[in-house]
Amino acid sequence: MAKDEHNKAAEHHENAAKYHRTAAEHHAQGDHAKGKEHSTSAQQHSQNARQHSEQAHTKSQQQK
């Protein structure tokens, strides 16, 4: 169902934003190792969000 994919995409977008903010905080504090770790997690969540968004779009088009 497209709604499930939209919800999964939204969850990954929210997690990506959270990890981006956390990464920025660590970089500002000079803890670049932790900042990079959180940036990597943010990137993975962003990629997952894109995948779910594309799947939701495809399913939405099929339901028309």
Helices and strands as residue ranges (DSSP letters): H 2-28, H 32-62
